[in-house]
Amino acid sequence: MSADERLDQSWLAEPSSLVDPVGQVFRHEGRVLRGVRPPFVDEARRILECARRDDWFAHGLVPTWQTDLATPEYPLVLEHEQMPFVTLRAEWPAEALRRAALRHLDLSRRVLASGYGLKDAHTWNLLFRGPVPFFTDFGSIRPAAEMNWEAWQHEFRKYFLMPLRLFARGDSGLARAALREHGPGVGHWLVDHRPDALFGEAESTAPASSRDPDAMLAALQAMVEALTFPHETSQWTAYEQPGTGPATQELRPKDHLVAKVLDRLPFASAIDLGANRGLHARMCAARGAAVLACDIDEACLDAMFVQAERDRASILPLYVDVVWPLGPSGPFGAIPPAHERLRCDLVICLALVHHVCMRWQFAPSAFVQGIAGFTRRNAIVEFIPAHDWHVAQWALPIPPGYSSDGMQAALSQVFKRVERLTSEPAPRELFVCEGKR
């Protein structure tokens, strides 16, 4: 067996890289590699040179370079800059979906000016580094002469424009349902067969494309940029959390306690579940981590995304329901579930346990199992007991084992060391969990 063949066998094929005739994406020694098949090698080299010359990377193409690796099946191997997380459009806030759409359109116009096109107009070719999207499918770049612009426009409409319009119309629930659809689904069927049922006759058409694709792309850009999303006030947008300023005097005693814990815990990535306006996500980002700020409030998510963009922070807000996270998806379930894709060194879960356990009647053990999948190592969990002044007003039954001792016992089943700290306001407590079992 040759050295090349041994190397080939050590590569781990990306499960979701299923339908690219140009090549195959692999993981190898912590790197993201794309093996290019022999018929496409010369063209791939030309495309890579064009990307450098015409600055496609500044317009959203994932940084890519040629390696010195090779196998008989893949005589050319490219390497892509690795993105910190694999996220799906069903998890993106409306503002993130808008930014991804504009990035796709901008890059499409850029490659079109060089004689190429992005043959796929769906969302699965975009990943985020913080709030910045990157187009990751090098194999989707094809000569412009091969492009079917009518089909491209329809695909863009289905995967980007339809949910964006629903968000803009205030139908966030319907938008979220459509975003969870990969191939088949009611929302996609309506776009294919009855667009007027979704948008009305006036909005059921899109810009013409076949004669002037650049004009079509420009028209779509203007359409996406002009959308406005309603930011309705909810119980979460009015939630008491310090504002967006950096001043430490804004922080509550609990937040100072969290800051001290963050200073002593090692983590390169963190996921804040129930992030609200993102205070603790910003604390983690300030310590150099790649951060996911998760919530289910659309207005909070959009506001966090806009602020992360403005601050150039390494924070990506995501729509993640702790009770109902996304499971495996894509063709043949090739895309892993949220617990695998979004797993971080640290999970932060503050002011959330009482909402989940009391309203759903879950025991602490169920809650802990639900959040444990999001961390590789450590966790910071706030516990709010049933006799807390805020929770007591709900007058709900107390779930089995819902107590500070019950929470500590549940956390101790998952973590090697659990420290219990007095939080504020009393009788709330903070559990610092280290060393996942």
C-alpha positions as CSV (number, residue, x, y, z in Angstrom):
1,M,0.0,0.0,0.0
2,S,1.4,3.4,-1.0
3,A,1.8,6.4,1.3
4,D,-0.8,8.2,-0.7
5,E,-3.3,5.4,-0.2
6,R,-2.6,5.2,3.6
7,L,-3.2,9.0,3.8
8,D,-6.4,8.6,1.8
9,Q,-7.7,6.0,4.3
10,S,-6.9,8.3,7.3
11,W,-9.2,11.0,5.9
12,L,-12.7,11.3,7.3
13,A,-15.3,12.1,4.7
14,E,-17.7,14.9,5.5
15,P,-21.1,13.1,5.8
16,S,-23.0,15.9,4.2
17,S,-20.7,16.2,1.2
18,L,-22.8,13.9,-1.0
19,V,-23.6,15.3,-4.4
20,D,-20.5,17.2,-5.7
21,P,-19.1,15.7,-8.9
22,V,-16.0,17.9,-8.5
23,G,-14.7,16.2,-5.4
24,Q,-15.2,15.4,-1.8
25,V,-14.8,17.2,1.5
26,F,-12.7,15.5,4.2
27,R,-11.5,16.2,7.8
28,H,-7.9,15.3,8.3
29,E,-5.7,16.1,11.4
30,G,-8.0,19.0,12.3
31,R,-8.0,20.4,8.8
32,V,-10.8,20.9,6.2
33,L,-9.7,19.4,2.9
34,R,-11.4,19.2,-0.5
35,G,-10.1,16.4,-2.8
36,V,-10.6,17.3,-6.5
37,R,-11.2,14.5,-9.0
38,P,-8.9,14.2,-12.0
39,P,-11.4,15.6,-14.7
40,F,-11.7,18.9,-12.7
41,V,-8.1,19.5,-11.5
42,D,-7.1,22.0,-14.2
43,E,-10.3,23.9,-13.9
44,A,-10.0,24.0,-10.1
45,R,-6.6,25.5,-10.4
46,R,-7.9,28.2,-12.8
47,I,-10.7,29.0,-10.4
48,L,-8.4,29.3,-7.5
49,E,-6.1,31.6,-9.4
50,C,-9.1,33.7,-10.5
51,A,-10.3,33.9,-6.8
52,R,-6.9,35.3,-5.8
53,R,-6.7,37.7,-8.7
54,D,-10.2,39.1,-8.5
55,D,-10.4,39.1,-4.7
56,W,-13.3,36.7,-4.3
57,F,-12.2,36.0,-0.8
58,A,-12.9,39.6,0.3
59,H,-16.5,39.1,-1.1
60,G,-17.3,36.0,1.0
61,L,-15.6,33.0,-0.5
62,V,-14.0,30.9,2.3
63,P,-10.2,31.3,2.3
64,T,-8.8,28.4,0.3
65,W,-5.4,27.3,-0.8
66,Q,-3.6,24.4,-2.5
67,T,-1.9,21.8,-0.4
68,D,0.9,19.4,-1.2
69,L,-1.3,16.4,-0.4
70,A,-2.5,14.1,-3.1
71,T,-4.0,10.6,-3.6
72,P,-4.7,8.6,-6.8
73,E,-8.3,9.5,-6.6
74,Y,-7.7,13.2,-5.7
75,P,-4.6,14.4,-7.4
76,L,-5.4,18.0,-6.2
77,V,-6.2,18.7,-2.6
78,L,-7.4,22.1,-1.5
79,E,-7.6,23.3,2.1
80,H,-10.3,25.6,3.4
81,E,-10.2,27.8,6.5
82,Q,-12.2,26.0,9.2
83,M,-15.3,27.7,10.5
84,P,-15.9,27.4,14.3
85,F,-19.4,25.9,14.0
86,V,-21.7,24.2,11.5
87,T,-25.0,26.0,11.8
88,L,-28.2,25.7,9.8
89,R,-30.6,28.3,8.5
90,A,-33.3,27.0,10.8
91,E,-31.1,28.3,13.6
92,W,-30.3,31.7,12.1
93,P,-32.0,34.9,13.1
94,A,-33.8,36.9,10.4
95,E,-30.9,39.3,10.3
96,A,-28.4,36.5,9.9
97,L,-30.4,35.0,7.1
98,R,-30.5,38.4,5.4
99,R,-26.7,38.8,5.8
100,A,-26.2,35.4,4.3
101,A,-28.4,36.2,1.4
102,L,-26.6,39.4,0.7
103,R,-23.2,37.7,0.9
104,H,-24.3,35.1,-1.5
105,L,-25.6,37.7,-4.0
106,D,-22.5,39.8,-3.6
107,L,-20.2,36.9,-4.3
108,S,-22.4,35.7,-7.1
109,R,-22.0,39.1,-8.9
110,R,-18.2,39.1,-8.2
111,V,-17.7,35.6,-9.8
112,L,-20.1,36.4,-12.6
113,A,-17.8,39.4,-13.6
114,S,-15.0,36.9,-13.9
115,G,-17.0,34.5,-16.1
116,Y,-18.3,32.1,-13.4
117,G,-21.4,31.4,-11.4
118,L,-22.4,29.8,-8.1
119,K,-24.5,27.0,-9.4
120,D,-26.3,26.5,-6.0
121,A,-28.5,29.2,-4.6
122,H,-29.4,27.4,-1.3
123,T,-28.3,28.1,2.3
124,W,-26.3,25.0,3.1
125,N,-23.2,26.4,1.4
126,L,-22.8,29.2,3.9
127,L,-21.3,29.1,7.4
128,F,-20.6,31.9,9.9
129,R,-17.5,33.0,11.7
130,G,-19.1,35.2,14.4
131,P,-21.7,37.3,12.5
132,V,-19.8,37.1,9.2
133,P,-21.0,34.5,6.6
134,F,-18.7,32.7,4.2
135,F,-19.5,30.7,1.1
136,T,-17.8,27.3,1.6
137,D,-18.6,25.2,-1.5
138,F,-15.7,25.6,-3.9
139,G,-17.2,22.9,-6.1
140,S,-20.3,25.0,-6.7
141,I,-18.2,27.5,-8.7
142,R,-18.8,26.7,-12.4
143,P,-18.4,28.5,-15.7
144,A,-21.2,31.0,-16.3
145,A,-22.1,29.2,-19.6
146,E,-23.3,26.2,-17.5
147,M,-25.6,28.3,-15.3
148,N,-29.4,27.9,-15.5
149,W,-30.4,31.2,-14.1
150,E,-34.1,30.5,-14.0
151,A,-33.6,27.5,-11.8
152,W,-31.0,29.4,-9.7
153,Q,-33.5,32.2,-9.1
154,H,-36.2,29.8,-8.0
155,E,-33.8,28.1,-5.6
156,F,-32.8,31.4,-4.1
157,R,-36.4,32.4,-3.7
158,K,-37.2,29.2,-1.9
159,Y,-34.4,29.0,0.5
160,F,-33.6,32.7,1.2
161,L,-36.4,35.0,0.0
162,M,-39.5,33.2,1.1
163,P,-38.5,32.9,4.8
164,L,-37.1,36.5,4.7
165,R,-40.4,37.8,3.4
166,L,-42.3,35.8,6.1
167,F,-40.1,37.4,8.8
168,A,-40.7,40.8,7.3
169,R,-44.5,40.2,7.3
170,G,-44.4,39.3,11.0
171,D,-45.0,35.6,10.4
172,S,-42.0,34.4,12.4
173,G,-43.6,31.1,13.3
174,L,-44.3,30.2,9.7
175,A,-40.8,31.4,8.7
176,R,-39.3,29.1,11.3
177,A,-41.3,26.2,10.1
178,A,-40.2,26.8,6.6
179,L,-36.6,27.2,7.6
180,R,-36.6,23.7,9.1
181,E,-37.5,22.2,5.7
182,H,-34.5,20.8,3.8
183,G,-36.0,19.4,0.6
184,P,-39.7,18.5,1.0
185,G,-42.0,20.6,3.1
186,V,-45.2,22.6,2.9
187,G,-43.4,26.0,2.6
188,H,-41.3,24.8,-0.2
189,W,-44.3,23.2,-2.0
190,L,-46.1,26.5,-1.9
191,V,-43.2,28.3,-3.4
192,D,-43.0,25.7,-6.2
193,H,-46.8,25.5,-6.9
194,R,-48.7,28.3,-5.2
195,P,-46.5,31.3,-4.4
196,D,-49.5,33.6,-4.3
197,A,-50.8,31.6,-1.3
198,L,-47.8,32.7,0.7
199,F,-47.3,36.3,-0.6
200,G,-50.3,37.4,-2.6
201,E,-50.4,38.0,-6.3
202,A,-48.3,41.2,-6.1
203,E,-45.4,39.4,-4.5
204,S,-45.5,36.1,-6.3
205,T,-43.1,37.2,-9.1
206,A,-39.4,37.8,-8.9
207,P,-36.9,39.7,-11.2
208,A,-36.3,38.3,-14.7
209,S,-33.0,36.6,-15.0
210,S,-32.1,34.8,-18.2
211,R,-31.1,37.8,-20.3
212,D,-29.2,39.8,-17.7
213,P,-28.2,37.8,-14.7
214,D,-26.2,40.6,-13.1
215,A,-29.3,42.9,-13.2
216,M,-31.3,40.1,-11.7
217,L,-28.8,39.6,-8.9
218,A,-28.7,43.4,-8.3
219,A,-32.5,43.5,-8.1
220,L,-32.5,40.7,-5.6
221,Q,-29.9,42.5,-3.5
222,A,-32.1,45.6,-3.4
223,M,-35.1,43.5,-2.5
224,V,-33.3,41.8,0.4
225,E,-31.8,45.1,1.7
226,A,-35.2,46.8,1.7
227,L,-36.8,44.3,3.9
228,T,-37.6,45.4,7.5
229,F,-38.3,43.0,10.3
230,P,-40.8,43.9,13.1
231,H,-39.3,43.9,16.5
232,E,-42.3,43.3,18.8
233,T,-41.8,43.7,22.5
234,S,-42.1,40.4,24.4
235,Q,-41.5,39.3,28.0
236,W,-38.0,38.6,27.0
237,T,-37.2,41.9,25.3
238,A,-38.2,43.6,28.5
239,Y,-36.3,41.2,30.7
240,E,-34.0,42.8,33.3
241,Q,-30.5,42.4,32.0
242,P,-27.8,45.1,31.9
243,G,-27.6,47.0,28.7
244,T,-25.1,46.8,25.9
245,G,-22.5,49.2,27.3
246,P,-19.1,47.8,28.5
247,A,-19.1,49.7,31.9
248,T,-18.7,47.3,34.8
249,Q,-20.9,49.5,37.0
250,E,-23.9,48.3,34.9
251,L,-23.3,44.7,36.1
252,R,-25.4,43.1,38.8
253,P,-23.7,41.1,41.7
254,K,-24.6,37.9,39.8
255,D,-22.8,39.2,36.7
256,H,-19.7,40.0,38.7
257,L,-19.8,36.5,40.1
258,V,-20.1,35.0,36.6
259,A,-17.2,37.2,35.4
260,K,-15.0,35.8,38.2
261,V,-15.9,32.2,37.3
262,L,-15.2,32.9,33.6
263,D,-11.7,34.2,34.5
264,R,-10.7,30.9,36.0
265,L,-12.3,28.5,33.6
266,P,-10.4,27.5,30.4
267,F,-12.5,27.7,27.3
268,A,-12.0,28.5,23.6
269,S,-15.7,28.3,22.7
270,A,-18.9,28.9,24.7
271,I,-22.6,28.6,24.1
272,D,-25.0,30.8,26.1
273,L,-28.4,29.2,26.3
274,G,-31.1,31.7,27.0
275,A,-28.8,34.6,26.1
276,N,-31.5,37.3,26.0
277,R,-29.6,40.4,25.1
278,G,-26.2,38.7,25.1
279,L,-24.5,40.1,28.2
280,H,-22.8,36.8,29.2
281,A,-22.0,36.0,25.6
282,R,-20.2,39.3,25.3
283,M,-18.3,38.4,28.5
284,C,-17.1,35.2,26.9
285,A,-16.2,36.8,23.6
286,A,-14.2,39.4,25.5
287,R,-12.1,36.5,26.9
288,G,-11.2,35.4,23.3
289,A,-13.8,32.7,22.8
290,A,-15.9,31.9,19.8
291,V,-19.5,32.2,21.2
292,L,-23.0,31.1,20.3
293,A,-25.7,33.3,21.9
294,C,-28.9,31.2,21.8
295,D,-32.5,32.2,22.5
296,I,-36.0,31.8,21.1
297,D,-37.0,35.5,21.1
298,E,-36.7,36.8,17.5
299,A,-36.3,40.4,18.5
300,C,-33.5,39.6,21.0
301,L,-31.7,37.5,18.4
302,D,-31.9,40.2,15.7
303,A,-30.7,42.8,18.1
304,M,-27.8,40.6,19.3
305,F,-26.8,39.9,15.7
306,V,-26.8,43.6,14.7
307,Q,-24.7,44.5,17.7
308,A,-22.3,41.6,17.1
309,E,-21.9,42.9,13.6
310,R,-21.4,46.4,14.8
311,D,-18.8,45.4,17.4
312,R,-17.1,42.9,15.2
313,A,-17.5,40.4,18.1
314,S,-16.9,36.7,17.7
315,I,-20.6,36.0,18.6
316,L,-23.2,34.3,16.5
317,P,-26.8,34.5,17.8
318,L,-28.9,31.4,17.1
319,Y,-32.5,30.3,17.5
320,V,-32.1,27.3,19.7
321,D,-34.9,25.8,21.7
322,V,-33.3,23.9,24.6
323,V,-36.3,21.6,24.8
324,W,-36.7,21.0,21.1
325,P,-33.2,21.4,19.5
326,L,-32.7,20.4,15.9
327,G,-32.1,16.7,15.3
328,P,-30.3,15.0,12.4
329,S,-31.3,16.6,9.1
330,G,-30.4,16.7,5.4
331,P,-30.4,13.8,2.9
332,F,-30.2,10.5,4.8
333,G,-29.8,12.4,8.1
334,A,-26.2,13.3,7.1
335,I,-26.2,16.6,9.0
336,P,-25.6,15.9,12.7
337,P,-28.0,17.2,15.4
338,A,-27.5,20.5,17.3
339,H,-25.9,18.9,20.3
340,E,-23.0,17.7,18.0
341,R,-22.7,20.7,15.7
342,L,-22.9,23.3,18.4
343,R,-21.0,21.6,21.2
344,C,-18.6,24.0,23.0
345,D,-16.0,23.9,25.8
346,L,-18.4,25.8,28.1
347,V,-22.2,26.0,28.4
348,I,-23.7,28.9,30.2
349,C,-27.3,28.5,31.3
350,L,-28.6,31.4,33.5
351,A,-32.2,32.3,34.4
352,L,-33.6,29.4,32.3
353,V,-34.0,26.3,34.4
354,H,-37.2,27.5,36.1
355,H,-38.9,28.3,32.8
356,V,-38.1,24.9,31.4
357,C,-38.7,22.7,34.5
358,M,-41.7,24.5,36.0
359,R,-43.6,25.2,32.8
360,W,-42.8,21.8,31.2
361,Q,-42.8,19.9,34.6
362,F,-39.3,18.4,33.9
363,A,-37.2,17.1,36.7
364,P,-33.7,18.7,37.0
365,S,-32.1,15.5,35.7
366,A,-34.0,15.9,32.4
367,F,-32.9,19.6,32.1
368,V,-29.3,18.7,32.9
369,Q,-29.2,15.9,30.3
370,G,-30.7,18.4,27.8
371,I,-27.9,21.0,28.3
372,A,-25.0,18.6,28.9
373,G,-24.9,17.7,25.2
374,F,-23.9,21.2,24.4
375,T,-20.6,21.1,26.4
376,R,-17.4,19.2,26.1
377,R,-16.0,20.2,29.5
378,N,-17.6,22.8,31.8
379,A,-20.9,24.5,32.6
380,I,-22.3,27.4,34.6
381,V,-25.9,26.8,35.6
382,E,-28.1,29.1,37.6
383,F,-30.8,27.5,39.8
384,I,-33.9,29.4,40.7
385,P,-36.0,27.5,43.3
386,A,-39.7,27.2,43.3
387,H,-40.1,29.5,46.4
388,D,-38.2,32.4,44.6
389,W,-40.4,35.4,44.7
390,H,-40.7,35.5,40.9
391,V,-41.4,31.8,40.4
392,A,-43.8,31.6,43.3
393,Q,-46.2,33.9,41.5
394,W,-46.7,31.3,38.8
395,A,-48.5,29.0,41.2
396,L,-47.4,25.9,39.2
397,P,-46.9,22.4,40.6
398,I,-43.3,21.7,41.6
399,P,-41.7,19.0,39.4
400,P,-40.2,15.9,41.2
401,G,-36.7,16.6,42.6
402,Y,-36.9,20.3,41.8
403,S,-34.6,21.7,44.5
404,S,-31.1,22.9,44.9
405,D,-30.0,19.5,46.2
406,G,-31.8,17.8,43.3
407,M,-30.0,20.1,40.8
408,Q,-26.6,19.4,42.4
409,A,-27.2,15.6,42.3
410,A,-28.2,15.8,38.6
411,L,-25.2,17.9,37.7
412,S,-22.9,15.6,39.7
413,Q,-24.0,12.7,37.4
414,V,-22.6,14.5,34.4
415,F,-19.6,16.6,35.8
416,K,-16.7,15.5,38.0
417,R,-16.7,18.6,40.2
418,V,-19.7,20.7,41.1
419,E,-19.3,23.9,43.1
420,R,-22.3,25.6,44.6
421,L,-22.2,29.4,45.0
422,T,-24.7,31.8,46.5
423,S,-26.1,34.0,43.8
424,E,-28.3,37.2,43.7
425,P,-31.0,37.8,44.5
426,A,-31.4,35.1,47.2
427,P,-32.3,32.3,47.3
428,R,-30.9,31.8,43.8
429,E,-27.7,29.7,43.4
430,L,-24.9,29.3,40.8
431,F,-23.5,25.9,40.0
432,V,-20.0,25.8,38.5
433,C,-19.4,22.5,36.9
434,E,-16.0,21.2,35.7
435,G,-14.8,18.1,34.0
436,K,-17.5,16.4,32.0
437,R,-17.6,12.7,32.8
